């Protein structure tokens, strides 16, 4: 009997084109799925209501990409005179979107980060006061928190620091946006429920393709006054896909029970890491304030040995990440639930 395939390279199910097509066929046979028209109506509307409820927000809207969702949030939280936004220096918006917030939304990103993946009220205060005291006053509109931070191997913005930053932002009159691409992951590693995690933020973005089994897609949630009518802007910016029910349907399938599955998956990593270390064949580097990523290294061997190990692990039914220097950044996710942490560790040990 073949062992279940486990994805150590990503944050969720790794569906092949064939598996994705099969799942779509199964769901459309089982459910009465209504097609949307450019994202309006049909199953997409049902899914948006479900996501809004999951995040504790009035409205939600499906977007083709997270970049578009984040850009809309920053623009909507700004006004004519307040167009500066505090972001993390290592954050996705600052580093990986090609200045799209500035070029498309006309907002100005001000990066700060004075505590690992986080920033503190002191750093926020410095920038806010500097801008307010400029010869031409340039006040801030909002702040963004991304957690976990992809560029820092899924290092978390600690809850205490997040709460302090959000509290100070509200005192200073700033709106708050959560770049919650992996908010279900963040919820599992902090123990704070998804709805409670999202509650302090005016707007929330969540990725669909990262761990909902879809090939693309995102959700932006927030108050009705911001989200209602946003479909016009979605189309204006080239995001008005003719139909998006396919993404909504598969994401909805994985959404059911997702919060509980992530809680279980979050507990599986440490037993596996200890087993790997006990074998004497690996070292496991845990990330400070980390979440689902650790750096796995062979205790003996060179780059060729690491490459050969990776190939054998792939043959053993483990989707492996790309090699990063002398290590492999392996990830815990809900695909681990088909097995056990110890059994996954044994497969890695046997491949070493």
Secondary structure, DSSP 8 states (H G I E B T S, - for coil): -----EESSSSS----HHHHHHHHHHHHHHS-----BTTBSHHHHHHHHHHHHHHT-SEEEEES-HHHHHHHHHHHT--SS--EEEEETTSHHHHSSTTHHHHHH--EEEEE--BTTB--HHHHHHHHHHHHTSSS---EEEEEEESSBGGGTSB---HHHHHHHHHHHHHTT-EEEEE-TTHHHHHHHHT--HHHHHHT-SEEEEESTTTSS-SS-EEEEE-HHHHTTHHHHHHHTT---S--HHHHHHHHHHHTTHHHHHHHHHTHHHHHHHHHHHTTSEEEEE-TT--SEEEEEESS--HHHHHHHHHHHHHTTEE---EETTEEEEE--GGGGGS-HHHHHHHHHHH-
